[in-house]
Amino acid sequence: MRIVYALLLAAAASLAQAAGPTPEQDAMLKRLTPDALRGHLSFLASDLLEGRATPSRGQELAAEYIAAQFRRFGLEPVGDDGYFQTATWGYGKRDMKDFTLSFTVGGQTLQVPAAAVSLEGAAAFSTDGADVVRISTPDAQIAPGSLDGKVVVVDLPADLSDAARTAARRALGTAMRTARPLLRLAFDRKNPNGDGGQAAVLVDPEERHANGGPVPTVVLHARAVIDAIAAASGPVRMSVRIPGPELKPVKLRNVIGVLRGSDPQLRDTYVMLTAHYDHLGLVNGKLHRGANDDASGTAAMMEVAGALASLPQRPRRSIAFMAVFGEELGLKGSQYYGRHPVLPLARTVADINLEQLGRTDDSEGPQVNRVAMTGFDFSDLGPILQEAGKATGIEVFKHPVNSDRYFAFSDNQALADVGVPAHTLSVAYEFPDYHGPADDWQKIDYENMARVSRMVALGMLTLANQTQAPQWNAANPKAARYREAARKLVQP
């Protein structure tokens, strides 16, 4: 009898959804206003928060602000420190007096001064006479182990946009986890000067590399040396010595709160809504505030949490809201959660990640009353959100190129990798101030962002009330690896 009753409740919920929002749901959706979103964004993207770099004082202020909102909404804290899931990593700078870098090209040795390089994520590292291999296409296929003992050059096409360049570098970085090169060498033809290796280093103690840490990256700014390597017809070899930084412990934090469900059978299963709250901070002396990327997603996530918490009847499943650190450094916070889940992954049925919801001035034209979903047909989440979109005036669609291209380059990826159906929603993939100092809160289209947030709220409510958990698409070969991960998650 209990099973029949549950099925009747689910059927009634589906019929109500098809007929449009109930009066209670309509009242909930009306709480999602442009002014509320503007209030969050104008603080998160203010000069006070200094661009929310990972780590920074500004990021800590942002984390406390998000936790305060969760507290205000009455969400359940589930972290190891209240609303915080903490990770302790190493942070510090290098003494570059022992740095050396040279290339052997066509029988000549080219010395590179420290001022002409930038170093990313490298601990102590050295190699003498390693072969240099060039990879020049964003979608290069790299076989596991094929780069053992080699330096790989990431030389991307000059006509790529900044967003596509970032995505391509992340794609190659993902491939290199299994190819395992000694070192990654990136060419920067735009900026003649590097940071001299003085940028601070953040080290995840769980990452390992054959030479003592994560795969090091050297960004080369010396144009004459870049041209010589690019033009070489014969072998190129590289010798380098990178001093290790003096590390001190630093605490990084994901912020997590749960709206506990009401159904005795489903309340210990979870739907997640996520966004990254970090940005770039100070870059070449200029503050990058990251209003759209991704204070917009963070603000929407918080307001959706407050709206759903206002419902007189809680959804059947629990809904977890999470703001993650370190997306701009390579999805660090979400990957940490994937390795150290606070909530059981086998009982997490879906994740919707919010990224760049505020700007409608996309490079392909205005994006008003519509939002794209990455990996749209990788799972059956797309049609569910489309129905929520029809009820709120938002078109949820598959971008013909970017929906698949960007699936792996936002914080949904860490959950997809372990088998949880997870996707990212974005209004604009590429906009004029992407990763620039002019991505300010005054440029956000708050009216459109409020409408998109209402669709997200209704979609989350639908997911949380459904008895059937979302599934990966068996007919799409691009989803095969995630289906296999889901199988192992449920039946290890």
C-alpha positions in Angstrom: 0.0 0.0 0.0 2.9 2.4 0.8 4.4 1.8 -2.6 1.1 2.5 -4.4 0.6 5.6 -2.3 4.1 6.8 -3.3 3.4 6.2 -7.0 0.1 8.1 -6.7 1.9 11.0 -5.1 4.5 11.0 -7.9 1.9 10.9 -10.6 0.0 13.8 -9.0 3.2 15.8 -8.8 3.9 15.2 -12.4 0.4 16.2 -13.5 0.6 19.4 -11.4 4.0 20.2 -12.9 2.5 19.8 -16.4 -0.3 22.2 -15.5 2.2 24.8 -14.4 3.4 25.9 -10.9 1.1 25.5 -8.0 0.2 28.7 -6.0 2.9 27.7 -3.4 5.5 27.2 -6.2 4.5 30.4 -7.9 5.0 32.3 -4.6 8.4 30.6 -4.3 9.4 31.6 -7.8 8.4 35.2 -7.2 11.1 35.4 -4.5 13.8 35.2 -7.1 14.1 38.9 -8.0 16.6 41.0 -10.0 17.2 43.1 -6.9 18.1 40.1 -4.7 20.6 38.8 -7.3 22.1 42.3 -7.7 22.6 42.6 -4.0 24.6 39.4 -3.9 26.6 40.1 -7.0 27.5 43.7 -6.1 29.1 42.3 -2.9 30.8 39.2 -4.3 32.3 41.2 -7.2 33.2 44.3 -5.1 36.8 45.6 -4.7 36.6 44.5 -1.1 36.7 40.8 -2.1 39.8 41.5 -4.3 38.7 39.1 -7.1 38.3 36.0 -4.8 41.5 34.3 -5.9 42.3 30.9 -4.5 43.5 31.4 -1.8 43.0 35.0 -0.6 41.4 37.1 2.0 38.7 38.0 -0.5 37.8 34.3 -1.1 37.6 33.8 2.7 35.1 36.7 3.0 33.1 35.2 0.1 33.0 31.8 1.8 31.7 33.4 5.1 29.1 35.4 3.2 27.8 32.3 1.5 27.7 30.4 4.8 25.8 33.3 6.3 23.1 33.0 3.6 22.8 29.3 4.1 22.4 29.9 7.8 19.7 32.5 7.1 17.8 30.1 5.0 18.0 27.4 7.7 20.0 24.9 5.6 21.5 22.0 7.4 25.3 22.3 7.8 27.1 19.1 6.7 30.7 20.0 6.5 33.5 19.1 8.9 33.4 22.7 10.2 29.7 23.8 10.1 29.0 24.7 6.5 32.6 24.3 5.5 34.4 21.3 4.0 38.0 22.1 4.6 41.1 21.1 2.7 44.6 21.9 3.9 47.1 22.4 1.1 50.6 24.0 0.8 51.1 27.6 -0.3 54.2 29.6 -0.8 56.8 31.2 -3.2 60.1 30.2 -4.7 63.5 31.7 -4.4 64.5 31.9 -8.0 68.3 32.4 -7.6 69.0 28.8 -8.7 66.5 28.8 -11.6 68.0 27.8 -15.1 66.3 27.2 -18.4 67.8 26.4 -21.8 66.9 24.8 -25.1 69.1 23.1 -27.7 67.8 23.9 -31.2 69.6 23.1 -34.4 72.9 22.6 -32.5 72.6 26.0 -30.7 71.9 26.5 -27.0 69.4 29.2 -26.2 69.3 30.5 -22.6 66.1 31.9 -21.1 66.2 34.3 -18.2 63.7 33.9 -15.3 62.0 37.2 -16.3 60.8 35.6 -19.5 58.9 32.8 -17.9 55.9 32.2 -15.7 55.5 29.0 -13.6 52.3 27.3 -12.9 51.8 24.7 -10.2 55.4 23.5 -10.2 57.2 22.3 -7.1 60.9 21.5 -7.3 61.8 20.0 -10.7 64.7 19.4 -12.9 65.5 17.6 -16.2 68.6 17.7 -18.5 68.2 17.3 -22.2 64.6 16.1 -22.3 63.0 15.7 -25.8 60.4 18.4 -26.6 57.2 17.3 -28.4 54.8 19.8 -29.9 51.0 19.5 -29.7 49.2 22.2 -31.7 45.5 21.2 -31.8 43.0 21.6 -29.0 41.5 18.2 -29.7 44.8 16.3 -30.0 44.5 12.6 -29.1 47.2 11.7 -26.6 47.7 8.0 -25.8 48.3 7.0 -22.2 52.0 6.9 -21.4 53.0 8.3 -24.9 54.8 11.3 -23.3 56.8 9.5 -20.7 60.1 11.3 -20.2 59.2 14.1 -22.6 58.4 17.8 -22.4 55.2 18.6 -24.3 54.6 22.0 -25.9 51.1 23.4 -25.8 51.1 25.6 -28.9 47.4 26.5 -29.6 46.2 28.3 -32.7 46.5 32.1 -32.4 42.9 32.7 -33.5 41.3 30.9 -30.5 39.1 33.1 -28.3 40.2 33.4 -24.6 37.4 31.1 -23.5 38.2 28.4 -26.1 42.0 28.7 -25.3 41.2 28.1 -21.6 39.1 25.1 -22.5 41.7 23.7 -24.9 44.5 24.0 -22.3 42.3 22.2 -19.7 41.5 19.5 -22.2 45.1 18.9 -22.9 45.8 19.0 -19.2 43.3 16.3 -18.6 44.8 14.1 -21.3 48.2 14.6 -19.9 47.2 13.1 -16.6 47.5 9.7 -18.3 50.1 10.6 -20.8 52.4 11.7 -17.9 54.9 14.1 -19.6 57.8 15.4 -17.5 56.8 19.0 -18.0 54.3 21.1 -20.0 55.6 24.1 -21.9 53.1 26.7 -23.0 53.9 29.6 -25.5 52.6 33.1 -24.7 53.2 35.3 -27.8 51.1 38.2 -26.5 52.9 39.1 -23.3 56.7 39.8 -23.6 57.3 39.5 -19.9 56.5 36.7 -17.4 56.1 36.9 -13.7 59.7 35.7 -13.1 58.5 32.7 -11.2 57.3 34.9 -8.4 53.7 33.8 -8.5 52.6 31.9 -5.4 52.4 28.2 -5.6 49.4 26.1 -4.4 50.1 22.4 -3.9 47.5 19.7 -3.3 49.3 17.1 -1.2 47.3 14.3 -2.8 48.6 15.0 -6.3 51.8 13.1 -7.2 54.2 13.2 -10.2 57.3 11.2 -11.1 59.5 14.2 -10.4 57.9 15.2 -7.1 54.5 16.8 -7.6 51.8 17.7 -10.2 52.9 18.0 -13.8 54.9 21.3 -13.9 54.1 24.0 -16.4 56.5 26.6 -17.7 54.9 29.5 -19.7 57.5 30.9 -22.1 57.3 34.6 -23.1 60.6 34.9 -25.0 59.4 35.4 -28.5 62.7 34.7 -30.2 63.0 31.4 -28.4 59.4 30.5 -29.1 59.9 31.2 -32.9 63.1 29.1 -32.9 61.3 26.1 -31.3 58.3 26.5 -33.6 60.4 26.6 -36.7 62.8 23.7 -35.8 62.8 20.8 -38.2 65.0 18.7 -36.1 65.0 17.6 -32.5 64.6 20.1 -29.7 65.8 19.4 -26.1 65.2 21.2 -22.9 67.1 21.5 -19.7 65.6 23.2 -16.7 66.0 23.6 -12.9 63.0 24.9 -11.0 63.5 25.5 -7.3 60.8 24.4 -4.9 58.7 26.8 -3.0 58.8 27.2 0.8 55.3 26.0 1.6 53.1 26.9 4.5 49.7 25.3 5.2 46.6 27.1 3.9 43.0 26.2 4.5 40.7 26.1 1.5 36.9 25.6 1.8 33.9 24.4 -0.1 30.7 25.7 1.4 27.8 23.2 1.6 24.3 23.3 3.0 21.4 20.9 2.7 17.7 21.4 2.5 16.5 18.2 4.0 13.8 16.3 2.1 10.4 15.2 3.5 9.9 11.7 2.1 11.0 9.0 4.5 12.2 6.8 1.6 14.0 9.6 -0.4 15.2 12.2 2.2 18.6 10.5 2.3 19.1 10.8 -1.4 20.4 14.1 -2.9 20.1 16.5 -5.8 23.0 19.0 -5.9 23.1 22.6 -7.1 26.7 23.9 -7.4 28.7 26.9 -8.5 32.3 28.1 -8.1 32.8 31.2 -6.0 36.5 31.9 -6.9 37.9 34.0 -9.6 41.4 35.3 -10.7 42.1 38.1 -8.2 45.0 40.4 -9.2 46.5 39.7 -12.6 49.4 41.8 -14.0 48.5 44.5 -11.6 44.8 44.6 -12.5 41.9 43.4 -10.4 39.7 40.8 -12.0 36.4 40.8 -10.1 34.6 37.9 -11.9 31.0 39.2 -11.7 29.7 36.8 -14.4 32.5 34.2 -13.9 31.2 33.1 -11.5 29.7 35.4 -8.9 26.5 35.1 -11.1 26.3 31.4 -10.6 27.0 31.7 -6.9 24.4 34.4 -6.4 21.8 32.3 -8.3 22.6 29.2 -6.3 22.1 31.1 -3.0 18.9 32.7 -4.1 17.5 29.4 -5.4 18.4 27.8 -2.0 16.4 30.6 -0.2 13.4 30.2 -2.5 13.2 26.5 -2.1 13.6 26.7 1.6 10.6 29.0 1.7 8.2 26.3 0.5 5.7 25.2 3.1 6.2 21.6 2.0 9.8 20.4 1.6 10.7 18.5 -1.6 10.8 14.7 -1.3 14.6 14.3 -1.8 17.1 16.5 -0.1 18.8 19.2 -2.1 22.5 20.1 -1.4 23.8 23.5 -2.3 27.6 23.8 -2.7 30.0 26.6 -3.6 33.4 25.3 -4.6 36.9 26.9 -4.5 39.6 26.7 -7.1 37.7 26.3 -10.4 40.0 28.8 -12.1 43.0 26.7 -11.1 41.6 23.6 -12.8 38.4 22.5 -11.0 40.3 22.0 -7.7 37.4 22.4 -5.2 35.0 20.1 -7.1 37.7 17.5 -7.7 38.4 17.6 -3.9 34.8 17.0 -3.2 34.7 14.1 -5.7 37.6 12.4 -3.8 36.1 13.4 -0.3 32.3 13.5 -0.7 30.4 14.8 2.3 27.2 13.1 1.1 27.2 9.6 -0.3 27.9 9.6 -4.0 25.8 6.5 -4.5 22.9 8.4 -3.1 23.5 11.6 -5.1 21.2 11.4 -8.1 22.1 14.5 -10.0 24.0 17.8 -10.1 23.2 21.0 -11.9 26.2 23.4 -12.0 25.7 27.1 -12.6 28.3 29.0 -14.6 28.1 32.5 -16.2 24.4 33.1 -15.9 24.5 36.9 -15.8 25.8 38.2 -19.1 23.5 38.0 -22.2 26.0 39.7 -24.6 27.4 36.5 -26.0 29.9 36.6 -28.9 27.2 34.8 -31.1 24.6 37.4 -30.3 22.2 38.3 -27.4 21.2 35.3 -25.3 17.9 36.3 -23.7 15.3 33.9 -22.2 17.5 30.9 -23.0 20.3 28.9 -21.3 22.5 26.2 -22.8 23.3 22.9 -21.0 26.6 21.1 -21.4 26.3 17.4 -22.4 22.7 18.0 -23.1 22.0 14.5 -24.5 24.4 12.7 -22.2 21.6 12.0 -19.7 17.9 12.5 -19.4 18.3 15.7 -17.3 17.9 17.9 -20.4 14.1 17.2 -21.0 13.4 17.7 -17.3 14.9 21.2 -17.3 13.2 21.9 -20.7 9.8 21.4 -19.0 10.8 23.7 -16.2 11.9 26.2 -18.8 8.5 26.0 -20.6 6.8 26.9 -17.3 9.1 29.9 -16.7 9.6 31.2 -20.2 13.2 30.0 -20.6 14.5 27.9 -23.5 16.9 25.2 -22.3 18.9 24.0 -25.3 21.9 22.2 -26.7 24.5 24.5 -28.3 25.6 22.7 -31.5 29.3 23.0 -30.5 29.8 24.3 -27.0 27.4 22.0 -25.2 29.7 19.0 -25.8 33.0 21.0 -25.9 32.6 22.5 -22.5 31.1 19.5 -20.7 34.5 18.6 -19.1 35.5 22.1 -18.2 33.3 23.1 -15.3 32.6 21.7 -11.9 30.0 19.2 -13.1 32.9 17.1 -14.4 34.1 15.8 -11.0 30.7 14.4 -10.2 30.2 13.0 -13.7 33.6 11.2 -13.4 32.3 9.2 -10.5 29.0 8.4 -12.2 26.5 11.1 -11.0 24.5 12.7 -13.9 25.9 16.2 -13.8 25.7 19.1 -16.2 26.5 22.9 -16.4 24.1 25.6 -17.4 25.4 28.8 -19.0 23.8 31.8 -20.6 26.9 33.1 -22.4 29.9 30.8 -23.2 32.0 33.7 -24.5 31.4 37.4 -23.7 33.5 40.5 -24.2 35.1 40.6 -20.7 35.8 36.9 -20.2 38.7 36.6 -17.7 39.2 40.3 -18.0 39.3 43.2 -15.5 36.0 44.6 -16.8 33.8 41.7 -15.8 31.9 44.0 -13.4 28.5 43.6 -11.6 27.0 46.6 -13.4 27.1 44.7 -16.7 24.8 41.8 -15.6 21.4 41.5 -17.1 19.6 40.9 -13.8 16.1 40.6 -15.3 17.1 37.7 -17.5 19.2 36.2 -14.7 16.1 36.2 -12.4 14.1 34.4 -15.1 16.8 31.8 -15.5 17.0 31.3 -11.7 13.3 30.6 -11.6 13.7 27.9 -14.2 16.6 26.4 -12.1 14.5 26.5 -9.0 11.5 24.7 -10.6 13.9 22.2 -12.3 15.5 21.4 -9.0 12.1 21.0 -7.3 11.0 18.6 -10.1 14.2 16.5 -9.7 13.8 16.4 -6.0 10.2 15.2 -6.2 10.7 12.5 -8.8 10.9 8.9 -7.7 13.0 7.8 -10.7 16.6 9.0 -10.5 18.1 10.5 -13.7 20.1 8.2 -15.9 23.0 8.5 -18.4 21.9 8.1 -22.0 22.8 4.5 -23.1 22.4 5.5 -26.8 25.0 8.2 -26.7 28.6 6.9 -26.9 30.0 10.1 -25.3 28.2 9.1 -22.1 29.5 5.5 -22.0 32.4 6.2 -19.5 29.9 8.0 -17.2 27.4 5.1 -17.4 30.2 2.7 -16.5 31.2 4.9 -13.5 27.6 5.0 -12.4 27.4 1.2 -12.6 30.5 0.9 -10.4 29.2 3.5 -8.0 26.1 1.4 -7.3 27.7 -2.0 -7.7 31.4 -1.6 -6.9 
